[in-house]
Amino acid sequence: MKWFSKIEGSIVDSGNPFGHGKEVSDGKSVDLDHGKDAVTGYSIFNAESMEAAEKLLEGCPAKVVRIYEAMPM
């Protein structure tokens, strides 16, 4: 929660953790095994650039973070 308070002005949706998952490719389904110690989930926040998004992640307690840009539709 300490990290979330640091980026509070950029948060759109603080997100939720993910439970069980599957990957579907070419009609085949595979269980995703994140391991018992893995934490997965999502958060949505605003940043002016990918570099600014990386800067917002400084101090994030997650070991691995993936950043995706939301494309306009």
Residue pairs with C-beta under 8 A, 6 or more apart in sequence:
3 59
3 60
3 61
4 11
4 14
6 59
7 45
7 56
10 45
10 46
10 47
10 56
11 43
11 44
11 45
12 44
12 45
12 46
13 42
13 43
13 44
14 43
15 41
15 42
15 43
15 44
16 41
16 42
17 39
17 40
17 41
18 40
18 41
18 42
20 31
20 32
21 31
21 32
21 34
21 40
22 29
22 30
22 31
22 32
23 29
23 30
23 32
24 30
34 40
39 62
44 70
45 53
45 56
47 53
47 55
47 56
50 67
50 69
53 67
54 67
57 65
57 67
